[in-house]
């Protein structure tokens, strides 16, 4: 996996240490094959333009929350507690996004996250 950078981002006062992925190959692999994430870890998918980016749980070994984020840093959609067993289901956001953040399951609930929350990228 090619990780161009690690970055800290914040949502609702909580900082996440994320791996940033930008290539199509790395984005297709995502967190597949990893054994888990810490409560303050995640993966940030950075896309070249705003679009409807669909996600799946191929080769996943644990549940996650998916958070779609707009170019200007606002949550535009979320899927909480997506189980690894959901593959081949594809998760489609309700709005265009530039970024997708994957974090450990229950993060959305723990932080009481909502569409419209600000994300410090």
Secondary structure, 3 states (H helix, E strand, C coil): CCCCEEEEEEECCEEEEEEEECCHHHHHHCCCCCCCCCCCEEEEEEEEEEECCCECCCCCCCCEEEEEECCCCEEEEEEEEECHHHCCCCECCCCCEEEEEEEECCHHHHCCCCCCCEEEC
